[in-house]
Amino acid sequence: MIMGMIVANQETKCIDTIEHECPVLVYINNRRRFIVVAREEGFLDTDIGRIPYRDMIGKVYGSYIVLPNGLRAYLLRPNFIDFIERGFKRRSQVIYPKDHGMILVLLDIKPGYRIVEIGVGSGFTTAFLARVVGDNGRVYSYEIRRDMIEIAQKNLEKIGVSHRVVLRNRDARLGIDEKDLDAAIVDIPDPWSVVETLEDALKPSAGAVFFTPTVNQVSRLLTMLESRRCWIDTRIYEVMLREYEPQADALRPRTTMIAHTGYLVYSRYAR
């Protein structure tokens, strides 16, 4: 399957009708969902049938193609969650949507906000932040691994928000360039090491969320926050999400679930 890039101006043309180079979510069932790019050549090869990309061009989003076995392959316009689940490349553990929702609420992210992100990884959190801050906001993202910067850049380009993000291949523990920022999100193994850095970068009253997988990290982070005497309203959350089988005659929870992913430590900076 060939995955194409989505740039900002494609969002204006790929609204109702599928044109050349428009993104398409091919939905056959819950287990067979694919994000492709419509073009004149090539095809999507699945275990139950082959779909030429050219057969998608000219069709309306929401229509379908009938496969040789009689099943319908629906042609949908990909939503953000589709890119998160099927379209983004990943080379590391990522923060899941269940945690992203809480992060956005805790930090009260708004259009126009300027945010620092420490620890980019594959850019999943970066994408969430960039969608909310809008064209007048900025996400300043610090990452020490160059390969992760490159993956994040490509993922952001797929949803047309790369122009809202400044990716810096730098160690934030040595300091960051920006000042008077509205919020911060930290996802590194030693979040306590950037607490003093954040004090120089955040506006008074601004919040920070630290994502940490283990209680050991939480405990050490809390020790640092308490010792600084300028971090208040500290809270700790663990978000659980249980999905259900969408069957009217057999409604029940799924047998597997994503349980623990990490702890969210929220605190506000006050001088």
N, C-alpha and C positions, 0 to 999 in steps of 0.2 A: 504494500500500500504506500503510495506517495503522499507525503504530507506537505501542503503548500503553506506559504505565509499569508497572513491576513493583515493588511495595512489599513490605516484609519479610513481612507477614502472608499475602501470596498464595503464598509458598513453602510454607506449611503446607497450603493447600487444593489446590494444583495438583500433587499427587503422582502419582496414578494415573489419575484421570479428568479430562478436559478440561471445565472449567466456564466460565461467562461471565467474560471478562476474564483468562483464563489464557493465558500465552504458549505458542506452538506453533512448533516448527521444522518447516516443510513441506519434506520431502526427496523430490525426484523423482530427481535424480542429482547427481553432484559439481558440475555447472555450474548446477544449479537448486535452490538452497536458500534458503528465505525464512523470516524470523522475523516472525510476525504475532501478533495478539491475537484470540482467539475472541470473537465477539459476535453479536448477532442480525441486525445489518445489515451490508451491505458484502460485498466479496469480494476474493479474491486473483486478479489477472488475470495469467496467464503467457503466454508465446508458444505454449504447447501446450495451453492449457485454462484455464477459469475455475473457481475453487473458492469457493463461498459460505462465509463464516465460520461461519454457523449450522450447516452440515453437520458441523463439528468438535465442537460442543458435545455432551456425553454420550458421546463416544467415549473409549476407553482410549488413553493414550499408548503408542505402538508399533503401533497399528493403522493402516489405510490407507484411502484413498478412491480408487476407480477412476475415472480420467479418461475422457472420451469416446473417446480414441484407444486405450484399453486399458492405458495406463501407470498404475502405482501412485504415489500421492502419500502418503508415509508421514508420520504425525503424531507427532512426537517431542517430548519435553520438552527445551528448549534447555539445553545445557551452557554453562559459562563461555566455552569456546573459540568457541562459536557466536555469542555476543554480541560477542566480540572481533572475529570475522571478518565478521559480518553485521548485528549489532544496534547497535553503537556508532556515533555520529556522530563524524566527525573533520574538523578544519580545519587540521591541521598534520601534519608527520611524527611518527610515533610509534615507540616502542621495541617491537620485535617479541617474541613469546613466546619465541623461541630465546634471546634475551638476558635476558628476565625470569627464566627458570629459573635462570640462572647468578647473577643479582643476588640472588635469594632465598636461594640456597645460600651465597654469599659473605658476606652480611650475617647469616646464621643467624637469619632472621626467625622469631619464635615468637608464639603467641597471647599477648596482653597487652603486646606491645612498643609503645613509643612512638617513632614515626619522623618525621623531618622530610624532606619532599620539596621540592626547590627546582626549579621549572620543571614546571608541571602539564600544560600543553598541553591535549589533549582528555581527559585523565584515564585513559588506558589503564594506565599504571604505578600510578596511584593505586588503581585497581580491584584490581590484583594484590595490592598491599600490604594493602588494607582486608580482602580475603578471608582473609588469613593471620592478621592481628593479632587478629581476632575482636572480639566486643562489649566485651571488657575492654581492648582496645588502642586506640590512636589514631594516625591519620596526619595530621600537620600540614603542609598543602600551601600553598606560596607561589607566586604567579603574578602578574606585573605586568599582564597583559592581562585586562580584565574579560570580554570575549567568550569567552575560553578558560575562565574560571571557570564561566560559565553553561553551556557545553557539557559540561564535566566533571561538573557537578552533575547534569545530566539523565542522563548515562551511568551515574553511580553509582546514581541512583534506579532505573534499569532492572533492576539486579541486587540491589537492597535493601541496599546497604552505605553509603549516604550518611551515616547516623548515626555511622559510625566515623571520619569524615573532617571535619577543620576546614579549610575553604578560606579562605585569606587573600589578598585582592587587594593584595599588598604586594611591595616590592622587598626580597628577602632580603639583598641586598648592604648594606643599611642596618641590618641586624640582625634577629634573630628573637626572639620572646617566650619560647619554651620552653627549659628547661634540663634537664640530666641525661637526655638522650635516648639511646635504645638503638642507633640507626643513622641513616644519612642516605643519600639518593639525590639526585644533582644532575644535571640535564639542561638546561643553559643554555649559550649560546655561549662564555661566559667563566668557566668553573668555578673558575679560580684566584682570582677576585674574592670568593668566599665561603668560602675556606679558613679565614681568621681568624674569621669568623662561626661556623663549625662548631666551632672550638676552644672557644668560649664556650657552645656548646649541647650537645655530646656528653659522655657519661660517659667517663672514662678507659678505654681498651681497646676502645671502641666503633668500629665500622667505617663507612666511607663508600665508596660507589661513584659514580664520575663517568662519565657516558656522553658520549663525544666522538666525532664523526664523522671527524675528520682527525688525522693524526700531528702537525701543527703545534700543535693544541690540546693533545695529549698531552704534547708536549715542554715547552710553556710551563707546563702544570699540574705536571709533574714538577719543574721548576725551583722553583716556589713551594713544593711539599711539602718538597723538600730544604732550602730556605732556612729553613724554620720550625723544623726540628730536633725536631719532636714528632710526626712522622708516620712510622710504621714498617710493616714487613711489606707494602710496596707491591708490587702485582702488576698486570700488564696482560694482558688477554685479548681475543681476537677469536673470536667463536663462529660456526662454520659449520654449516649444516644442509642436508642433501640429502634430498629426498623422492623416493619411488619410485612408479611407476605400479602400482596394485594389480590386475594382471592375471596370473592363474596361468600362462597360456601365453605371456606376453610381458613378464615381469618385467624392468624396467629403470628407470634414473633418469629423472625428468621432464626434459624438454629445457630447461626454464627453472628457475632457483632464485633465492632471495633470498640473495645472497652477502654482501658487506660491508654492514653496517648502521652499525656504530660500534665503538669500542674501549671496553672496560670497565676503568677504572683503579680498583683497590681499594687502600685504605690504612687503617691503624688509628691512632687518636689516642692518644698516650701523653704524659702531662704530664712 
